[in-house]
């Protein structure tokens, strides 16, 4: 299991886990579209993922363009170090 060193890394780990669940549910729903319980889970985790990404963007900058909305009127986030550059 991955050890999270700080709050930023913990948030990225949590976002990754929920993203995996959303992708997995998407694949399941591709073949089981009438499963209303799976649709409810999917909707729940998509909302949770969006909220987690918004919270991350407010603290550390956007992860992608969809979370850049309202972050800053300047493009400072484009100059921030990327996760694979050892910031976490």
Secondary structure per residue as TSV (DSSP state, phi and psi in degrees):
chain	resnum	aa	ss	phi	psi
A	1	X	-	360.0	140.0
A	2	X	-	-74.1	134.3
A	3	X	-	-93.9	126.1
A	4	X	-	-92.5	125.2
A	5	X	-	-81.6	-30.3
A	6	X	S	-150.8	-180.0
A	7	X	H	-62.3	-41.4
A	8	X	H	-61.7	-46.4
A	9	X	H	-65.5	-38.9
A	10	X	H	-61.8	-43.1
A	11	X	H	-63.2	-41.8
A	12	X	H	-64.4	-39.0
A	13	X	H	-62.2	-45.1
A	14	X	H	-64.7	-41.6
A	15	X	H	-62.2	-40.9
A	16	X	H	-62.9	-43.4
A	17	X	H	-63.4	-45.8
A	18	X	H	-69.7	-35.7
A	19	X	H	-60.4	-42.0
A	20	X	H	-60.2	-44.2
A	21	X	H	-61.7	-40.6
A	22	X	H	-64.7	-44.2
A	23	X	H	-63.9	-43.8
A	24	X	H	-61.8	-44.2
A	25	X	H	-64.7	-36.7
A	26	X	H	-60.3	-46.2
A	27	X	H	-63.1	-41.7
A	28	X	H	-62.8	-45.1
A	29	X	H	-69.0	-21.3
A	30	X	H	-60.1	-31.2
A	31	X	H	-111.0	-7.5
A	32	X	-	-134.5	54.6
A	33	X	T	-65.6	-15.4
A	34	X	T	-92.5	1.0
A	35	X	-	-78.6	96.8
A	36	X	H	-67.9	-30.9
A	37	X	H	-67.3	-40.5
A	38	X	H	-65.9	-36.8
A	39	X	H	-64.4	-39.1
A	40	X	H	-64.7	-44.1
A	41	X	H	-59.7	-45.6
A	42	X	H	-57.6	-49.9
A	43	X	H	-60.2	-41.6
A	44	X	H	-61.2	-49.0
A	45	X	H	-71.5	-30.8
A	46	X	H	-65.7	-43.8
A	47	X	H	-62.6	-43.4
A	48	X	H	-62.2	-44.8
A	49	X	H	-61.7	-44.6
A	50	X	H	-61.3	-41.4
A	51	X	H	-64.7	-42.9
A	52	X	H	-63.3	-40.9
A	53	X	H	-66.0	-38.7
A	54	X	H	-63.9	-44.0
A	55	X	H	-63.1	-42.1
A	56	X	H	-61.9	-44.5
A	57	X	H	-61.7	-38.4
A	58	X	H	-66.4	-34.8
A	59	X	H	-86.7	-40.3
A	60	X	H	-127.3	-2.4
A	61	X	-	105.0	160.2
A	62	X	-	-69.4	148.0
A	63	X	S	-86.4	-26.9
A	64	X	S	-157.0	-178.3
A	65	X	G	-63.9	-31.1
A	66	X	G	-68.6	-22.3
A	67	X	G	-102.0	5.7
A	68	X	T	-81.7	-18.0
A	69	X	T	-59.3	122.3
A	70	X	T	79.8	-0.1
A	71	X	T	-68.0	-50.3
A	72	X	-	-164.8	148.1
A	73	X	S	-77.1	-15.4
A	74	X	S	-99.1	164.2
A	75	X	-	-99.6	38.3
A	76	X	G	-61.1	-32.0
A	77	X	G	-61.1	-26.7
A	78	X	G	-68.8	-19.4
A	79	X	G	-98.2	-0.9
A	80	X	S	-72.7	150.7
A	81	X	-	-64.8	146.5
A	82	X	-	-87.6	155.4
A	83	X	G	-54.2	-36.5
A	84	X	G	-77.8	-1.0
A	85	X	G	-91.7	14.0
A	86	X	T	83.9	20.8
A	87	X	T	-74.6	-33.9
A	88	X	-	-70.6	360.0
